Amino acid sequence: MPHPPRIAIIGGGPAGLTAALILHRGGHRVSVYEGESSGQQRTQGGTLDLHEDSGQVALQRAGLLEAFRAVARHEGQEARVGDPWSGAITAGGFGPEGSMDKPEIDRGDLRQLLLDALPADAVQWGHCLSAMEPADAGRHSLRFANGVQAEADIVIGADGAWSKVRAALSACQPLPTGITFFEGWIAQPAADIAAMVGQGSLFCFGGEEALFVQRNSGDRFCVYAALKRPSDWLDAQITQQGMRA
C-alpha cells in the first residue's frame, strides 16, 4: 500500500465529512464522493445533539470544537412531553446554564462548518456510487452512476442505510422495523405552537403513533410523525398520495 494511501469516503454527510477532515489534518489524501449535486441541493433534516463524550470529541479532533460551540444552541437541549389525550405539556430541564453536555445544531449548519474547513476539491459532488469491486494490488475500484471510475487503497462507507460499501463486508441488508417516520416543516410557527414546543423538542407518544417537534435555527420547526403500520398499508398510502417510497 502506498504511503500515504489514497482514501475514498463514500457519503458527504456529517459522519463522512468529519472523517475526511480528521484524516486531512493528519496529512492523508482523502476524496469524498457525494451523490448530491451540491451542499445546497436539499435541506439536511432536523437538529442534532452532539454529546461531549462522542460527537464533540470528533469535532475536537477535526479542529472545529470552538466553531461548533459558537453556533450550537445550548437551550435546544430542553425536552418537553405532551399528553396525546389531554394536550398537557410537561416541561423538562437541560442541565446548568452554560453547560455544553449535548447542545443542538442544525444538520445543515454542521455540514457547512465541515465543508468550509476542507479543501475546495476534497468533495466530488454528483458522484453516486454504483458498485465497488476489488482491483489490483489490494486496491478498490469504484464505479459511479455518472460514468466516472476511480481507485482507492482504503474505502470508508458513510453512505447511509442502503450503503453500497457495506456489501463488500456483509450480505446483511436493512430490514423494516414496522415504524415509519414522515418529516415536515413549519417555517413560521404560530405563537401557541411555539409556546408548546419551547426552546428544544416536544415528544408526544400515543400508542402506535407519535409526534416529535424540534425547534431549529431561525425558529423553524421540524416535525416528525411516526406510525407503526404494516408495510403494505404504508405502500398503498404512499402510492395514493403520489409520494416516493
N, C-alpha and C positions, 0 to 999 in steps of 0.2 A: 504494500500500500504506500503511495507517495506521501511525502511529508511536506506541507500539511495536506491531509486528504481533502478531496472535493466532497463537500457535504451538501445534499439537497434536502430541503424541508418542504414537504407537500402540505400546503394549507397556510394561509396568511391571516389566521385569526389570532387572538391574544396568545395562545399557547405557542403556536408556530413562530410568531414574531419575537416572543420573549426568548425562546431557544435560540433563534437566529442572532439576536443582539448579544446574548451572553457568549455565544461561540465567536462572533465577530470581535468582541472585546478581547477574547483570548487569542486572537491572531489567526483564526481559521477562515478558510474560503467557504463561504456559505451562499447558496442561492435558494430563495423562497419561491415556490411556484404556486400561484393562486388562480383559481378558476374565474373569479370575478374580474371585470374589465378594469376596475379601479377601486380605490379605497372609498369612493363616494357612490358606488353603484346602488347600494341599498342601506337602510338602517340596520344596525347591528344587534337589535334586540334590547332587552331591558338592562337594568343596572346590575353590577356585580359587587359583591363584598369580598375584599381581599384581606385575609387574616394575617396577623403579624408573624405567625409561625409557619406560613406557607407561601401565599401569593406575594406578600411583602418581602420575603426572603429572596424570591426570584427577582423581583424588581430591584432589590439592592444589588444583586449580582449583575444586573443589567445596567446599573448606574442611573436608575430612574426613580429611586425611592423618594427623594426630595421633590422631584417634579410631580410625582403621584400625590404626595401629601398636600401639595399646593392646590390641587384641583379636586381632591377627594372630598366627599361630604360625610363628616362625622355624624351629623344629625340624621343622615339617611339610615342609620342603624336602628332607629326606632321601629318597633314592631307592634302592630295592633291586631286584635282578633275580633271579628264580627260574628254575632249570633245570627244564623241564617233565618231563624223564625221570628225573633223579636226585633232584630236590627240593632240590638245594643252593641256598643263598641267598648271593648276593654283595652285601655292604653297600656303599653309596655314601656320599659326603660331601655337604655342603650349605654350604660356604663357612665363613669365620671366624665364630666365636661372636659373636653380636650384630649381624652384618651384616643389612641389610634389602634384599637384592637381589631376591628374589621369594618373600616369605613367603606362607603359605596362610591362607585364611579361608573359612568355610562360606558357601555362596551365600545361605542364609537370613539369616545374621548381617550380610552385606554389604548385602543388600536392606533389612534393618531399619535399619541406620545411615542409609541414604539416605532412607527413608521418614520417620524421625524428624526429619531436617533440613529436610524440605519442609513447606509449609503443609498443614494437615489436608485442605483441599479441593482440593489440587493433583491428586490421583489420583481418577479416576472409575472405581470398581470395577464389575464386571459389564457392561462395555461391550466386546463383541467386534465388531470392525469387519467389516461385510459387504461394503461397497463404498465406493470413493472416486471422485467424479466432479467435473468442472470446474463451477465456479459463476461468478456474475457478478464482474466487476472483478478477475479473476485469482485469486479465492478457490477453495477446495476444499470440496466438500460431502461430509460423512461420514455414512454410514448404518450404524447398529449393529443387531445381532441382537435387541436388546431393544426396538426400535422408535424409539429416540432418534435425532434428526438434529442435526448441528452443522456449523458452518463454521469454517474456519481460513485464514489467509493463508499459513502455512507448515506443512507436514506432514512430520514425521520418522518414518520407519518403523523401529521397533525390535521388530517383531513376528515375528521368527524365520524359519525356513526357508520356511514357507508364507505369507510376507508378502503381505497384500492391497495394501500401499503399493507394493511393487515393480512390480506390474502397471501402474502409471501411468508407469513409467520403462522397462520392458523386458518383452518377451514370454517371457523365459527362465524356466524352471521347474526346481526341484530334480530331480536325477536320482539314482537309487540307485547307490552305489559298489560294491555287492556285499558290503559289510561291514556287519553289523548288531550293535548293542550292546544288551544286556539289563542292566537295573540292578536290584540287590538290596541289602539292608541287613542287617548283623549288629549288633543293638542291644547285646548283651553277649558280645563275642568271648571264646572260651576262651583260657587263658593261652598255649598253644602257638601258636595263630593270631596272637595279639598279638605274640609274640616274633618270628615270621617277618616280619610286616609292618614292625615298628619304629615310628618316630615319624612317618613320612611315607607313601610309596607303595611298593607292591610290583608289579613288572611281570613277567609270565610269558608269553613268546611261544612258541607251538608250531605252526608252520606256518600252517594256515588257522584256527587257534583261538588265542585269547589271553585272559588273565585279568589284570585290574587291580584292586588293592585300595588304597583310600585311608583313612587314619585321619582322622576328622573330630573336631570338638569333642565333649566328653563321652565320648571313647574309643569312639564308634560307628564302624563300618566301612562304607564304601560299596564295593560290589563290582560291577564291570562285566565281563560275559562277552561277548567279541566273536567272531563267527562269520563266515566267508566262505562263503556258500552262495547258490545260485540263489534268486531272488525267489519262484518258485512253490513251492519246497520250504519256505521260511520261511512263506509264506502258509498252506500246508497245516498246518504245525505250530501256528501261532498260532490257526487256526480250531479245531483239535482240542483245544487247551487252553482255549478259550473266552476268549482274550485279545483286546484291542483292537489292531488293526493300526496 
